[in-house]
Amino acid sequence: MTAVMPVGVEAAHDQVSPSIAAAVQRLSPDVRTVAAYHLGLPDRRTGSAGSARAAGKALRPALVLLSARAAGAQAESAVPAAVAVELVHNFSLLHDDIMDGDTERRHQPAAWTVYGVGAAILAGDALLALAQELLLEDQGPQGVWAARCLSAAVQRLIAGQGADLAFERRSDVTLSECMDMAGDKTAALMACACSIGAIYVGARAEIAMSLASFGAQMGLAFQITDDLLGIWGAPEVTGKPVRSDLRAKKKSLPVVAALTSGTDAGRALGELLFSPDPLTEEQLLRAADLVEAAGGRSWAEREADRAMAAALGHLTETAMPDEVRAEFTGIAEFITARQW
């Protein structure tokens, strides 16, 4: 099934993209070139037009703008916060590609393969610093609170990425640890995206907290779905080679669920993944079958559904205009849709 992009996401892309492009122009020329390439933006220095397919979906900016509307403000009042969240998201992607050895991002060569590891790291660092700069330019206290919200999310994101790296050296990762890692690595920034717009426009704390709870559960559902796509997703959907997570022997949630299942299939999967040799194409197919046979796929699908139900429960309990709630629901359903 192919999910249809919500109209609100496309509108957010159009609303935020000019401000992202303007912000990136503040960077030093060499760093700007790498950042512009990664973001799919034109680079005035090189004349490169960028890649429209590389620009991303603007899901997180859409959530930021919606959270401002949930608080009764106009969407455009939260554009700086939306830009900041998108810059942080792309900081993490630049670094993730290097750490994971991924050579493709959004259907084009990853930035580090084009400009080098050092240049891509610096571009990510620059986007992170630029995000905080944008928030702190606000004259009121809400800019400081938004910056603190984003900083806390980044700290959790880094902790989650660190745990993900540590898991590569371990054969005893538990499902609870893996869920905690997903909550930090992915759900924390999603929770921030769903609440920072409300914070930035000065909403009451209870609204921001409820929106953060919605975003945290939606982020978990999103990560689980992403892990499923990392094994069974089509390259035209994921932008990566088929079974890319198994190829990298990542301890994603379906894999850890299978490894800890206590089944013969789970034990056979462990023998494959803990071997020091790269997996052949035949072994990759067998590994995917073993994850499914051990119950890893069915567990992940059930857990994604549980997290989504919890997210929608938080959304129902939060006072906001009906059309805003409907748009939040549409985005949640879009990013967790099965796209095999």
N, C-alpha and C positions, 0 to 999 in steps of 0.2 A: 504494500500500500504506500502511495506517495502522498504525503500531507501537503495541503495547500497553505502557502504563506499567508498569515493573517494580514489584512489590509493595514492594520495599525503598525505592523513592523515595517512595511514598505514606507509608510508615511514618516515613521521615526527615522528611517535611513535618509530620506530626503531632507528632513528637518535638521539632522545632526551632522550630516556629512560635510557641509560647508564649514562648520565650526571645527571639526576634526582637522580638515585640510588647513585652516588658518592656524590652528594650534601647532601643527607639525612644522609649519614654516618658521616657528621660533627656534627650532633646533639648529645646531651647527650644521654646515653643509654636508659633511661626510656622513654624519649620523642621520640627517634628514633623508638622504638618498636611500639608505637601508630601510628606514621606517616607512617612507613613501612606497617603496616596492612591496613591503610586507602588507601594508594597508590597502594596496591597489590604488594609490593616489598618484596624480601627475607630480613629477619632480621638476621644478623650475630650473634646477641646476643642470640636469642631464637632458631635459627635453623628453624624458620618457613619459608615456601616457598612462602607465600603470595598467593593471588588468582588472576589468570590471568584475570578473569572477573571483578576484582575490579580495574583494572589499568586505566580505562577510555579510551576515544577515541582519546585523543591528538589533539582535534580540534583547540584549542587556540595555541599550539605550531606550528601546521601546518600553521596557519595564520601568526604567527610571522616570520617563515622561508620564507613564500611567500612574505611578505612585504620587506624583505631584498633583495630577488630576483627582486622585482618590482623596487628597487632602483639600480639595476645593480650589486649587490654583490652576492657572493656565499652563499647558504643557511647556510652552516656550520659556517659562520662568525657570525651568530645571535643565535647560540645555547644557550649561556648564557642568552640572553633575553627571549628565548622560555622557558627555564627552570624556569626563574623567574616568568613569567606569569602563568605557570602551577602550581607553588607552591602557588601563591596568590589565584588562583582559588580554590585550595584544602583547603587553609586556610578558605576561605569563606564557603566551603561545610561542613567542620568539625563543624564550629560554627552554620551554618544554621540548621543542623540536630538536634542540641541541642535545639535551639530556637523554631524550628517547632515541636519538639517531634517526628521526623521521626526515625523509628527504623531500616530501611533498606536503604542501599546505594549501588548501583551497584550490586544488587542481593545477598548481604551478610549483616549480622547485622552491623548496623552503629557503628563506633568506640566507641562512648560514651556508648553504651549498653554493650560493651565488657570490656572496660578499665575504665569506669566512666566518669562523666561530667568534673571533674577537669582536668583529664589527657588529654581528647580530646581538651579542651580549650587551654591548654598549648601547645599541638602539633600544633594546628592552629597558635598560636602566634609565635611559633618557625619557622614555614614555612614562615610566613610573613617577619620576620626578616632576614631569610636566603635568601629570594628573593632579598632584597635590597643589602645584602652583595655581592651577585654574580654580580650584576650590577656595584657596586662601585669598584670592583676589576679591572675594565678596566682602563688602564692608561690614556686614552684620555678623552676629554670633553664629548664625546658621551655617555660614561657610566653614567656621572652625569645627562645628559639630559634624558636618558632612565629611570634612577631612579626617576627623577621628574615626568615623564610621568606616571610611574607605581604608584607613591605615590598619584598623583591627581586622578587616577582611583580608588584607594583604598578608598580615602576620599569619593568619590561619591558612591562607593559600600556600604560603611558603612552608609551613609546618606539614601540610598535606603532601606537598611535592617532596619534601625531605623523607617522609614516611614511605612514599611510593618508591623512591630510590633505595631506601633501606630494605624494602621488601625483596628487591632483586637479589640480595645476598642471603636471603633466608628461605628455608624450606618448611618453616613452622608457622607461617602467617595464619592468624585466625580470621574468621569471618567478621567478628566484632571489630578487630583492628582495621580490617579492610573497609568496613562501613564508616568508622571514625575518620579514616584517611579520605574517603569520598566526601564526607561532610566538611572537612577542612579544604580539600583541594578544589572542589567544585561548588558545593552548596553554599559556602560562606560568601563568595562573591555574588552568587545569585540572590542570596538573602539581602546583601547590601544593595544590589540593583533595585530590588523591590521596595526598599525603604528609604534610600538616600534622597530620592526626589522629594518625598514628603518632609524629610529632615531639612533639606535645603530651602524649602519654602516656609519653614517654621511651623509645621504641623504639630499637633499634640503627640506626646510620647506614646500613648496607647495605640494610636493609628500606625505609627512607624513600627512599633513592636509587633503588632499583628501582621503587618505586611512582611516583616522580616521572617516571621514564622512560616507564612505562606511560601516565601522564596526559598527558605531552607529545605522544606519538604519537596518543593518542585525541583530544586537543585539536585536532591538525591535521586529523584525519579529520572531526571535528565542524565545524570552520570551513569546510572544503571543501564538506561537505554543506549547511551554512548558505548558502554562496555559490550553490550549485545551486538551493536553495529561493528565494533572492533573485531568481532569474530565472524559474524554472518552478514554484515552489511556489504552492499554492492559498492564498488569503487566510485561509481558516478554519484553516489549519495555521500560517502564518507570523505572522498578526495584522497583516499589512501589505498594501497594495494589490499586485495581481499585477504582476510585472516591476518591482518597486520599485527594485532596484539599477540596472537599466538606465535607469529614469526619472531617477535621480540621477547617472547616468553614472559609477558607481563602478567602479574598476579592481579588481574582484574576481578571484579566481583563474581561473575559467572564461573571463572576458573577456580577461585578460592572456594566457592560453594561446592564445586565438584571435588576439589582436592580434599576437602574436609568432610566429605559425605560418608566416609567409611565403606564405600562400595568397591567392588573389583574394578569398575571403570575408573573410579577416582584414583586408585592405586596405580593403574596402568597409565593414566594421564601423568601422574607424578614421575614415573620412570622416564617418560618422554621429555617432560619439561625440565627435569633436573639433570638431564644428560648435558655434558659440556659442548656437545657438537650441535651445529645449526640443524634445524629441522628441514627435511626435504619436503617437496610439495606433497608427496604421498603421506608423510608423517603429519603434515599440517592438516590434511583432510581427516586423518585418523584422530588427531587431537581434538578437532572440532566435534567429531562424532562422540568421543569419550566424554567431553564436557556435557553434551546433551544426555548421553546415557547415564551419567552420574547424577543427573538432576540439576546441574548448574544453570541450564537455560530456563527451565521451568521455575526454579527458585527466583532467578533474577526477574522474570516476567511478573511473578506474583508480588515481589517486593516493590517493583516499579509501580504496580497498580496500587499497593498499599500506601506508598508515599504520595502518589497523586491524589488519592482519596483524602489523605490527611491535609494536603495542601489546599484542596478545594473546601475542606471543612473550615480552615482558618479564613479563607476568603469569604465564606458565607457569613462568618461571625463578625466581619469588619464592616463598619458603616461606610458606605461610599455610593456614588451614583451607580444606578443599575448598568448603564452602558459601559462604565469603567470596569465593573466586575465582569461583564461579559467579555470584554477585551482581554482582561487578565486570564480568564478561563480559556479563551481561544489560543492564546500564546502557550499556556501550559499544555494544552492538548496537542498543539503543533510540535513542540520540542520533545514530547515524549511519544509521538506517534511511531508505530512500527514501520520502518522503511527498509525492508530487506531486498 
